[in-house]
Amino acid sequence: MLEYAAKLAREPGAMSQEDVVRLRDAGFTERAVLEIALAAAYMSFVNRLAQGLGVEVERHFDQFAR
């Protein structure tokens, strides 16, 4: 799941049906696969929006950044 989310965030154009199949093979339901994709895509959207607007992250969130 984390590999899928990272790939979606970093290389969305490289995603393939095989990425989804790997999640299904790992036991994730169709709904879970959708929720994983939605969560990863939403966080990418929010991060890019904040960066595009020059939003400064509060210091206590630094622990979550890489």
C-alpha positions in Angstrom: 0.0 0.0 0.0 2.8 2.5 0.9 4.7 1.7 -2.2 1.6 2.3 -4.3 0.9 5.6 -2.5 4.5 6.8 -2.9 4.6 5.8 -6.6 1.3 7.7 -7.2 2.6 10.8 -5.5 6.1 10.7 -7.2 5.4 9.1 -10.6 1.7 9.3 -11.4 2.4 8.8 -15.1 4.1 5.5 -14.4 1.1 3.9 -12.7 -0.3 0.9 -14.4 -3.0 -1.7 -13.9 -0.3 -3.9 -12.4 0.0 -1.5 -9.4 -3.7 -2.1 -8.7 -3.4 -5.8 -9.2 -0.6 -5.9 -6.6 -2.9 -4.3 -4.0 -5.7 -6.8 -4.8 -3.3 -9.7 -4.5 -2.2 -8.3 -1.1 -5.8 -8.7 0.0 -7.2 -5.1 -0.5 -10.8 -4.9 -1.6 -11.9 -2.8 -4.5 -13.2 -0.2 -2.1 -9.9 -0.2 -0.2 -8.0 0.3 -3.4 -10.2 3.2 -4.2 -9.7 4.7 -0.8 -5.9 4.3 -1.0 -5.8 6.0 -4.4 -8.1 8.8 -3.2 -6.1 9.5 0.0 -2.8 9.5 -1.9 -4.1 11.7 -4.7 -5.8 14.1 -2.2 -2.7 14.6 -0.2 -0.6 15.2 -3.3 -3.2 17.8 -4.4 -3.2 19.6 -1.0 0.6 19.6 -0.8 0.9 21.0 -4.3 -1.8 23.6 -3.7 -0.1 24.7 -0.5 3.3 24.9 -2.2 1.9 26.8 -5.1 0.4 29.4 -2.8 3.6 29.7 -0.7 1.9 28.4 2.4 4.3 28.1 5.4 3.8 24.9 7.4 3.5 25.4 11.1 6.7 24.3 13.0 5.0 21.4 14.8 4.4 19.7 11.5 8.1 19.6 10.7 8.4 16.2 12.3 6.2 14.8 9.5 8.2 16.2 6.6 11.1 14.6 4.9 
